[in-house]
Amino acid sequence: MMIALHKQARTTPAVRAEIAASSDNVATLASRYNVTEMTIRKWKSRTEFHDRSHTAHRLQTQLTPAQELIVVHLRRSLLLPLDDLLAVTREFLCPTVSRSGLDRCLRRHGVGNLKSLLPTSEKAARKPFKAYPPGYLHMDIKYLPQMADETSRRYLFVAIDRATRWVYVAIKPNKTAASAKAFLKALHKACPIKITKILTDNGKEFTDRLFGSKDRQPTGQHEFDQLCESFGIEHRLTKPRMPQTNGMVERFNGRISDILKTHHFESGEDLAQTLHRYVVLYNHQLPQSALGCKAPIQAMKEWFISNPELFHRKPYDRAGLDT
């Protein structure tokens, strides 16, 4: 029979049983078996004589029990991948937590497998987006819930660059052509990339093409089209009744929906500040699998190094306008 003993063990289970059964005093037994008196006392106090596990009895973790509960809740509610959750945890909870330590925490609480948390529904396979250099932006509008201190609901204008996943948002009181025009002006000023193309849906704020009609084409007289032309931007429209064409910005809007579902906002200002903080975190901290686990600002910097002609100015790793 194979016996697993500690590599520095001086006694076998049979010898330990003899020590426990002996009536001799501790000093005599220690001299007889050439061990310390502490070892004799240890085996006399035990009823089983095999080596016990040397696994640590205290978890080596940087997170407190309260922080672990928050991490598990974020995992369940937002369904964040491990790297995204690691970035959020280091930013807001514990800057010293390791990736492996966070993974062990999730496994302990039964949320280590992200696929098992996702709703089980069959979805058609998504085709990858065609690769473009920076400058091709998807644009869309998302309805925001009306807060207690507001008299009407507001609208979130969203733009995302296809190549770098860099995002810019602004909240407007309505979704008129004037609001779309003002958003494009602010986007053109804030984006360090030279915008060459913009993809939008067929909403009246973006185009005068008759929705659902293949014959009616944009006249070019819409004020959003005229602003695009003045900036040298090609304005493209999605195919009628095919929102998946603009799926990249729709995916980001899904992230915004998760935030709206899992947060309680005190006011419209609280909602606006939360959304802008999340966009800053997304652009500067959250790694994207489509970018090789880099944050959008990191991908933008790499594009600037290899293709500086695609940019108005050098991108900086900080929030706000680069003016």
C-alpha positions as CSV (number, residue, x, y, z in Angstrom):
1,M,0.0,0.0,0.0
2,M,1.3,3.4,-1.0
3,I,1.5,5.9,1.9
4,A,1.7,9.6,1.1
5,L,4.0,11.3,3.7
6,H,5.3,14.8,4.0
7,K,8.8,15.0,2.5
8,Q,10.3,16.0,5.9
9,A,8.2,13.5,8.0
10,R,10.3,11.6,10.7
11,T,7.6,9.0,11.5
12,T,5.3,6.6,9.8
13,P,1.6,6.1,10.6
14,A,2.5,2.9,12.4
15,V,5.1,4.6,14.6
16,R,2.6,7.4,15.4
17,A,0.1,4.8,16.5
18,E,2.8,3.3,18.8
19,I,3.5,6.8,20.3
20,A,-0.2,7.4,21.0
21,A,-0.7,4.0,22.6
22,S,2.5,4.1,24.7
23,S,2.3,4.9,28.4
24,D,5.9,6.1,28.7
25,N,6.5,9.8,29.4
26,V,7.1,12.4,26.6
27,A,10.9,12.8,27.2
28,T,11.5,9.0,26.9
29,L,9.4,8.7,23.7
30,A,11.2,11.7,22.2
31,S,14.6,10.1,22.8
32,R,13.5,6.7,21.6
33,Y,12.1,7.9,18.3
34,N,14.6,10.7,17.8
35,V,11.9,13.4,17.5
36,T,11.0,16.5,19.5
37,E,8.7,16.4,22.5
38,M,6.3,18.7,20.6
39,T,5.9,16.0,18.0
40,I,5.2,13.4,20.7
41,R,2.5,15.5,22.3
42,K,1.0,16.1,18.8
43,W,0.5,12.4,18.0
44,K,-0.6,11.6,21.5
45,S,-3.5,14.0,21.1
46,R,-4.7,12.6,17.8
47,T,-6.7,9.5,16.9
48,E,-5.8,9.3,13.2
49,F,-2.2,9.2,12.1
50,H,-1.9,10.2,8.4
51,D,-0.6,13.6,7.3
52,R,-3.4,16.2,7.0
53,S,-3.8,18.5,4.0
54,H,-1.5,21.5,3.8
55,T,-3.9,23.5,1.8
56,A,-4.2,27.0,3.3
57,H,-7.2,27.5,5.6
58,R,-7.5,31.2,4.8
59,L,-8.2,32.4,1.3
60,Q,-5.5,34.5,-0.3
61,T,-7.7,37.2,-1.8
62,Q,-7.5,41.0,-2.1
63,L,-11.3,41.4,-2.1
64,T,-13.3,41.8,1.1
65,P,-16.5,39.8,1.5
66,A,-18.5,43.0,0.7
67,Q,-16.5,43.6,-2.4
68,E,-17.0,40.0,-3.6
69,L,-20.7,40.5,-3.3
70,I,-20.5,43.6,-5.5
71,V,-18.4,41.8,-8.1
72,V,-20.8,38.8,-8.2
73,H,-23.7,41.2,-8.6
74,L,-22.0,43.1,-11.5
75,R,-21.3,39.7,-13.1
76,R,-24.9,38.6,-12.9
77,S,-26.6,41.9,-13.8
78,L,-24.3,43.3,-16.5
79,L,-22.9,39.9,-17.8
80,L,-19.4,41.5,-18.1
81,P,-16.5,39.4,-19.4
82,L,-13.7,38.7,-17.1
83,D,-11.4,41.4,-18.5
84,D,-14.1,44.0,-18.5
85,L,-15.0,43.1,-14.9
86,L,-11.4,43.2,-13.9
87,A,-11.0,46.8,-15.3
88,V,-14.1,48.0,-13.4
89,T,-13.1,46.2,-10.2
90,R,-9.6,47.8,-10.3
91,E,-11.1,51.2,-11.2
92,F,-13.8,51.4,-8.4
93,L,-13.3,48.6,-5.8
94,C,-9.8,47.2,-5.4
95,P,-6.8,48.4,-7.5
96,T,-4.6,45.5,-6.4
97,V,-6.8,42.6,-7.4
98,S,-5.3,40.2,-9.8
99,R,-7.0,38.6,-12.8
100,S,-6.5,35.1,-11.4
101,G,-7.8,36.1,-8.0
102,L,-10.9,37.6,-9.6
103,D,-11.5,34.5,-11.6
104,R,-11.2,32.3,-8.5
105,C,-13.7,34.6,-6.7
106,L,-16.2,34.2,-9.6
107,R,-15.8,30.4,-9.6
108,R,-16.3,30.2,-5.8
109,H,-19.6,31.9,-6.2
110,G,-20.8,29.9,-9.2
111,V,-20.5,32.6,-11.8
112,G,-17.2,31.6,-13.4
113,N,-18.8,30.5,-16.7
114,L,-20.3,33.5,-18.5
115,K,-22.0,31.4,-21.1
116,S,-24.1,29.7,-18.4
117,L,-25.4,33.1,-17.3
118,L,-26.6,34.1,-20.7
119,P,-30.2,33.5,-21.7
120,T,-30.6,30.4,-23.8
121,S,-32.0,31.5,-27.2
122,E,-31.1,30.5,-30.6
123,K,-29.7,33.5,-32.6
124,A,-28.6,33.7,-36.2
125,A,-24.8,33.8,-36.6
126,R,-23.6,37.4,-37.0
127,K,-21.4,38.3,-39.9
128,P,-18.3,40.2,-39.0
129,F,-18.2,43.9,-40.0
130,K,-16.2,44.7,-43.0
131,A,-12.8,46.2,-42.0
132,Y,-12.3,49.9,-42.5
133,P,-9.6,52.3,-41.4
134,P,-10.6,54.8,-38.7
135,G,-13.0,57.4,-39.9
136,Y,-16.1,55.3,-40.6
137,L,-18.6,56.1,-37.8
138,H,-22.0,54.5,-37.0
139,M,-24.6,56.9,-35.5
140,D,-27.9,56.2,-33.8
141,I,-30.3,57.6,-31.2
142,K,-31.5,55.9,-28.0
143,Y,-34.6,56.9,-26.0
144,L,-33.8,57.7,-22.3
145,P,-36.3,57.2,-19.5
146,Q,-37.9,60.3,-18.1
147,M,-36.7,61.3,-14.7
148,A,-38.8,62.6,-11.8
149,D,-37.4,66.2,-12.2
150,E,-38.0,66.2,-16.0
151,T,-41.1,67.2,-18.0
152,S,-40.3,65.1,-21.0
153,R,-38.0,62.4,-22.0
154,R,-34.6,63.0,-23.6
155,Y,-32.6,61.3,-26.3
156,L,-29.0,60.0,-26.4
157,F,-27.1,60.5,-29.6
158,V,-24.4,57.9,-30.0
159,A,-21.5,57.6,-32.5
160,I,-19.0,54.8,-32.6
161,D,-15.9,54.4,-34.9
162,R,-15.9,51.1,-36.7
163,A,-12.1,50.5,-36.5
164,T,-11.3,51.7,-33.0
165,R,-14.7,51.3,-31.2
166,W,-14.2,54.9,-29.9
167,V,-17.5,56.2,-28.7
168,Y,-18.9,59.8,-28.4
169,V,-22.4,60.5,-26.9
170,A,-24.5,63.6,-26.2
171,I,-27.9,64.0,-24.6
172,K,-30.5,66.2,-26.5
173,P,-34.0,67.3,-25.6
174,N,-35.4,66.1,-28.9
175,K,-34.4,64.2,-32.0
176,T,-34.9,66.8,-34.6
177,A,-32.6,67.6,-37.6
178,A,-31.3,70.5,-35.6
179,S,-30.3,68.3,-32.8
180,A,-28.6,65.8,-35.2
181,K,-26.8,68.7,-36.8
182,A,-25.6,70.0,-33.4
183,F,-24.4,66.5,-32.4
184,L,-22.4,66.1,-35.7
185,K,-20.7,69.5,-35.1
186,A,-19.7,68.5,-31.5
187,L,-18.6,65.1,-32.8
188,H,-16.5,66.6,-35.5
189,K,-14.8,68.8,-32.9
190,A,-14.2,66.1,-30.3
191,C,-13.1,63.3,-32.6
192,P,-9.3,63.3,-33.3
193,I,-9.9,61.1,-36.3
194,K,-10.8,62.6,-39.7
195,I,-14.4,61.4,-40.2
196,T,-14.8,60.2,-43.8
197,K,-18.1,58.2,-43.6
198,I,-21.2,58.2,-41.3
199,L,-23.8,55.5,-41.3
200,T,-27.3,56.3,-40.0
201,D,-30.8,54.9,-40.2
202,N,-33.6,56.5,-42.2
203,G,-35.0,58.7,-39.5
204,K,-36.3,62.2,-40.4
205,E,-33.6,63.8,-38.3
206,F,-30.9,62.3,-40.6
207,T,-32.4,62.2,-44.1
208,D,-35.4,63.2,-46.3
209,R,-35.5,59.8,-48.0
210,L,-38.9,58.3,-47.8
211,F,-38.6,55.3,-45.5
212,G,-39.3,52.0,-47.1
213,S,-39.1,53.3,-50.6
214,K,-36.3,52.2,-52.9
215,D,-37.2,54.8,-55.5
216,R,-37.1,57.9,-53.3
217,Q,-33.4,58.9,-52.8
218,P,-32.1,61.7,-50.5
219,T,-32.3,65.1,-52.2
220,G,-29.1,66.4,-50.6
221,Q,-31.1,69.4,-49.3
222,H,-31.5,68.0,-45.7
223,E,-29.6,70.1,-43.2
224,F,-27.7,67.0,-41.9
225,D,-26.6,66.1,-45.4
226,Q,-25.5,69.6,-46.1
227,L,-23.4,69.6,-42.9
228,C,-21.8,66.3,-43.9
229,E,-21.0,67.8,-47.3
230,S,-19.4,70.8,-45.7
231,F,-17.2,68.6,-43.5
232,G,-16.3,66.3,-46.5
233,I,-18.2,63.4,-45.0
234,E,-20.0,60.7,-47.0
235,H,-23.4,60.1,-45.5
236,R,-24.6,56.5,-45.9
237,L,-28.0,55.1,-45.0
238,T,-29.0,51.7,-43.7
239,K,-31.2,49.5,-45.8
240,P,-34.9,50.0,-44.9
241,R,-36.1,47.5,-42.2
242,M,-32.6,46.1,-41.7
243,P,-31.4,47.6,-38.3
244,Q,-28.6,44.9,-38.2
245,T,-26.8,47.0,-40.8
246,N,-26.1,49.5,-38.0
247,G,-25.5,46.7,-35.5
248,M,-22.2,48.0,-34.1
249,V,-23.9,51.0,-32.5
250,E,-26.9,48.9,-31.6
251,R,-24.6,46.6,-29.5
252,F,-23.3,49.7,-27.6
253,N,-26.8,50.8,-27.0
254,G,-27.4,47.4,-25.5
255,R,-24.7,48.2,-22.9
256,I,-26.5,51.5,-22.2
257,S,-29.7,49.6,-21.7
258,D,-28.0,47.4,-19.1
259,I,-26.9,50.5,-17.2
260,L,-30.4,51.9,-17.3
261,K,-31.9,48.7,-16.0
262,T,-29.4,48.2,-13.1
263,H,-29.1,51.7,-11.7
264,H,-31.4,54.0,-9.8
265,F,-31.0,57.6,-10.8
266,E,-32.0,60.5,-8.6
267,S,-32.4,63.1,-11.4
268,G,-31.8,63.8,-15.0
269,E,-28.4,65.2,-14.2
270,D,-27.5,62.0,-12.3
271,L,-28.4,60.0,-15.3
272,A,-26.4,62.2,-17.7
273,Q,-23.3,62.1,-15.4
274,T,-23.5,58.3,-15.1
275,L,-23.7,57.8,-18.8
276,H,-20.8,60.1,-19.5
277,R,-18.7,58.4,-16.8
278,Y,-19.4,55.1,-18.4
279,V,-18.4,56.3,-21.9
280,V,-15.1,57.6,-20.4
281,L,-14.5,54.2,-18.8
282,Y,-15.4,52.4,-22.0
283,N,-13.0,54.5,-24.2
284,H,-10.1,54.5,-21.8
285,Q,-10.3,51.4,-19.6
286,L,-12.5,48.6,-21.0
287,P,-10.6,46.1,-23.3
288,Q,-12.5,45.0,-26.4
289,S,-12.2,41.5,-27.7
290,A,-12.6,42.8,-31.3
291,L,-9.5,45.0,-30.7
292,G,-7.3,42.2,-29.3
293,C,-8.2,43.0,-25.7
294,K,-7.2,46.7,-26.0
295,A,-9.2,49.7,-25.0
296,P,-10.5,52.0,-27.8
297,I,-8.0,54.7,-27.0
298,Q,-5.1,52.2,-27.2
299,A,-6.3,51.1,-30.6
300,M,-6.6,54.7,-31.7
301,K,-3.0,55.4,-30.6
302,E,-1.7,52.4,-32.5
303,W,-3.5,53.6,-35.7
304,F,-2.0,57.1,-35.2
305,I,1.5,55.7,-35.0
306,S,1.0,53.7,-38.3
307,N,-1.3,56.1,-40.1
308,P,-1.1,59.6,-38.8
309,E,-2.6,61.0,-42.0
310,L,-6.0,59.6,-40.8
311,F,-6.1,62.0,-37.8
312,H,-6.7,65.7,-37.2
313,R,-4.5,65.6,-34.1
314,K,-2.8,63.1,-31.8
315,P,-5.2,61.2,-29.5
316,Y,-4.5,61.5,-25.8
317,D,-5.3,59.1,-23.0
318,R,-7.5,61.4,-21.1
319,A,-11.2,62.4,-21.3
320,G,-12.5,65.7,-22.8
321,L,-11.9,67.7,-25.9
322,D,-8.4,67.8,-27.3
323,T,-8.5,71.6,-28.1
